[in-house]
Amino acid sequence: MKAGVMATRLSVLTRALPSRILVVDDDEQERELITRRLTAAGFEVQHACNGQDALEVLDRQWFPLVITDWHMPVMDGLALTQTLRARGAEDTYVIMLTMRDASTDFEQGYVAGVDDYLTKKVSDPELFARIYAAFNTLALRRSLREAQEAVMEQSVSIDAQSGAFSHNELQSRLLSEIRRGQRYGRQLAILTVGVRVEGEPANDCVPDAITLKCVVQAIDATVRAHVDWIARMETPAGAVFAVVLPEAGIAEVPLVKERMRASLTRYASSVSVPLAFSYGVAALERDGNDSAPVEAAEMIAVAEHCRNCPGHSGPEQLAAVQRSVASHAGIVCRHGYVVDSECVLKSPAAMRATQPFTAVR
């Protein structure tokens, strides 16, 4: 393979991988010879006279490819490779230059972490083919590692049972939504939806994964695609989802809840397991850009106080209102949506009696 062809084929790889090669050989003539061949092919080449010297170079700069002699004073190529692997340098490809061809020698080298072997009399086509293979392998390793990291990141941000965002993702994303809403004076609401197997004790009331996925799908069908989003919360009993509604105010949430209730009721009627649902809400107060900062955890707590409120006057409603005032996150009963002392968020009958809504401050 000609040097120009080699450089062309490597052009894509070198956008992600620097075309640096470290040549390690105690024979100055051999070292200079291979250095000239590689430099002519467009590679950035540095050299070292033994393994210890090579480690010092590698401490200063990363080289994707190391071509090293086997027999050298101070530290030979095998010890160099073992040290690199012990340091966790899996992103450095090692080619061993050797005249040894016994199977035990190859086995010893591979155990140490050598990736490939070349003889010192190797022709240019063979040399460049092996180098191309080395960079291609490194690019593939990097791609696989990035894919694995992406999968890990995705697995952390997604709840495996339900397919909704995870609790940790809820905290970070909701905080960003809150800050954006307060900065630009925009509305933001969250609707918490609890689901449990009715009649079961607290430890056994969490629906199975298939049911949770179907619940999330039923919720998702009632909200805006690519705008609203759903996350699962960490709760001691049952399963609770937070539905985040950017640009939605306290007046719209009961309407969203009613659509959601209808969708979930239809799903619940199609399964044999008796499911019970509960709803809570919290929304940013419309006090302008200078309103007090609202924390994500506090906004969620306000919605949960609302969800656990029975929907009529009493200590639970008082606690929900107090938490709402302290946290600067509004709930429905603070904004006039109560008919005959019954919260519209809890009562479909009250919901129908008050449409359309007009915010009361």
N, C-alpha and C positions, 0 to 999 in steps of 0.2 A: 504494500500500500504506500503511495507517495505521500510525502510530508504534507503537501498542500491539500490533498484529499482528506488526510487525517484531521487537519485543522478545520476544514469545512464541516466534517461530520461531528466534530466536538463543539461547534459554535453554539448549538442549542444548549448542550450540557453546561458549558462554561458560563452561561448566563446565571446559573444557579450555583455552579461549582467553580472556584478559581482554578485555572489551569497551572497550578503550582506542583512541582515534583521535587522531592528531596532525594538526592543520590548519595548513598553512603558506601564508601569503599576506601580501604587503606592504600590501595595502589593508585598513585596520583595519575599515572598514564591512563589506566582504565577509567578512572573517574572523569578525567578531562575528555576522553573519547566519547563516552555516553552523554556527557553534558552538552558537547557540541552537536551531537545528533538530535538531542531533544530540543535544544535552543533553536536549531534550524527549522524544526517542525512547529515553532511558535509557542513552545512552553516556557514558563518562567521557572528556571532551574536554580536550586542552591545545592551545595554539597557539604558533606561532613566526612571526616576521615575514620570515624569509628562510631560505635553505638552510643557511647557517652556524649560525644560531640553532637550527635544527631538529636539526642534528647534535649540538649541545651537549645538547639535551633528550634525544635518543636515546642519548647516552653515559650518561645517568643512569638511563634507564628504557626498557624495550623496549615498542614499540607495534606491535601486529599490523598496523594499517592507518595509512598516511600518505596524506592528501589534500593535494596541493600544487599551487600555482599554477605556471605555466610561467615567466612573465617576472617576475623579482624582482631587486632590487639585491644586491650582494655575492656571492650565489650563487643562481642560478636553479633551477627545479625539475628541469631536465634534469641539471645538474651534481650536484644533491643525489642524484638517483637513481643516477647513475653512481658516486658516492662510496659509497653504500650497498651497491651490488652489488660494488664493488671490495673492500669490507670483508667480503664473504661473507654479507650480511644477506638470505639467501634466504627467511627466515621473516617478512619484512615485505612486505606487499602495498602497492603504490604506485598510487594513482589520480591522474592528472594533470588538473587543471582548466585548460581552455584554450578560446580562441575560434578557434584555428587548426584548419583542417580539410583542409589539403592532404595528399595521400597521402605526400609526402616527409616531412612533419612527423610523421605517425604512424609511419612507418618509422624515423625517427631516434629517436623515443621508445622504440619497442619494442627497438631495438638497445641503447639505454641501460639497459633493464630495467624500463620502465614496464609495468604489468600492464593498466591500463584507462584510459579517458578519459571525462571529463564536462565539459559546458559549465557556466558559472557560472549560467546561467538554468535549470538542471535542475529539474524538478518533484519534489516529495516522493516520489511513487510510484517514479519512476525512480531517484532518489537512494538510497532504501532498498533497492530491488531490487539495485542495483549493490553496495551495502555487504553485503547478505546474500550475494551471490555471492562477494564478497571473503573473508568469513569462512568460507564453505563451502569455498572453494578452499584456504584455509590449513589447515582441518581435514583435508581430503583429503591435502594435502601432508604434514602431520604423520603421518597414519595410514600413508601410503606409506613415509615415512622410518622409522617405528617397525617396520613390517613388514620393511623391508630390513635394519634393524639386528638384528631377531630372526633373520632368515635367516642373516646373517653370524655371529651368535653361535652359532646352531645348527651352521653349517658348521665353526666352530672347535672345537666340542665333540664333533662326530661325525666319525669316520674315513670318508671318502667311499668307499673301496674295500670295506670290510667292513660298514659300518653300525653297528659297535660304537662306544663312546665313544673319543675320541682319547687319546693319551698324556698330554697336558696335563690333560685332564679327569680321567684316572685319578689323577694326582698329587694334585690338589686334593680330589677326592671321597674318595679313600682316606685322606688325612690326616684328614678330618672323621670318617670311620668309626672310625679308630684312636683319635682323641681321645674320641669318644663311648663306645667300648668300654672304654677305660681309666678314664674318669671314672665310669662306672656299673658297672664290674666285669663287663662282658659279653664273650662270646666273639666272635671275628672271625677269619676265615681267608681266604686267597687261594689260588687254584689257578691256576697258570700252565700254559697249553696251547700247545705249539709245533706248528706244522704246516709241512711242507715237501714239495716234490716229490722223491720218493725217486730217488736215482741222478743227480740234477742237481748241477752245481757250485754253490758258495755264492751266486754272483752271479745264478744262474738258477733258484733253488729256491723262490722265492716263488710260490705259486699265483695264478691270475688272480682278478680281482675277483668274478666269479660264484662261483667256488669258495670264496673267503673269506666271502662272504655266506652261502653254504650251510653252511659250517662254523660260523659264528656262530649260525645258526638251529638247527643240530643241538645245539650247546652249550646254547642257550637253552631247548630243549625238556626239558632234564634238571635245570634249576634252578628255584627258586621265583620265580613271577611277582611283580613289584613289590617284591621284597625283594633278591634277588641281581641283580648286574649285571655286564656284560662290557665290557672296554676293550681296545683294541689297543695293544701296547707298541712302542716304537721299538727295533728289533734290527738288527744288521748282516747277518744271514742268516736266511732263512725268515720266517715270520710267527709272532708270539707274542701270545696273548691272556691277559689277567688276568681271572679270574672271582672277583669279590669276594663273599664269603659271610658276611654279618652273622649273628650269633647261632649260628654254626657253629664247633665246636671241632676240635681235632686228631683226635679219634676219629671224627668224621663224614666228614672229607675223603676218606679212601680209598674209602668207600662212594659218595660223590658222584662221585669219579673213575671208579669202575667203571661207574656208569650212563652217564657221559659217554663213556667208552671204547667201550661197546657202541653208543651212538648214532652216534659218529663212525666206528666200524668199518662199521656198516650203510651210512652215506653213502658211505664210501670204496669199498665194494664195488659201488656203483651208477655210478661214474664210471670212465673209461678211464685217467685220470691216476693213477699210483701215489702215494699220500699216506702220509706217515709222521708219527706224532704222538708227542709227549713231554710228560711231566707233572712239575710241581714244586709244592711246597706251603710255605706259611708261615702261622703262626697266632700270635695274641697269647698270651704266657705268662700262666697263671692265677696271678698273684702278688698279687692284690688291687688296690685302688685306688692303692697307693703304689708300684706297679711303675715301673721306669724308663721314660721316654718312648720310644716307638718311632717312628721317622721312616718316612714312606711309601716313600721311595727305598730305605731299608735293608730294609724288609719285602719289597719286590719283589726286591731283590738276594738275600736269603736264599732265596726261592722259586726264583729262577733258578739258584742254586748247587745246589739240590735237583734241579731239572729236568735239569741237566747231569751229575748224578751217575749212574753206571751201575747203582746199586742194590745194591752189595755192598761189603765192606770194601776200602778202598784210599785213595789220596791225595784223590780227588774227594770221597768221603764225609767224610773228615776235614776238608777245607776247608769243606764245607757245614755240618758240626757246629760248627766254630769260628766261622763267620760267624753261625750261629744263636745261639750263646751270647753272642757280643759284642753282638748286636743285640736281644737279649731277644725274639726271634721264634722260636717252636718249629717243628721239622720232625718228620716221622714217626719217623725212626730214633732220635730222642732220647727217644721215649716208649714204647719197648718193642715196636713193631710191626715186628719183624724175625724171620723164621722161616728157620732154616738159613742164616743170613747173607744172606738175600735180602729186600730191601725190598718190603713189600706194595704200595707205591705203584707199583713197577715191574713186579711179577709178579702176573698174575691167579691163578696157582696158589697163591701164598702168600696172596693176598687171600681165596680161598675157604677156605683152611685155618685162617684166624684169625677168621672171623665167629662170633659177634658180638665186637666189640672191647671191651676194658676198658683204660682209660687206666692206664699205668704211669709213676709219677713217680720 
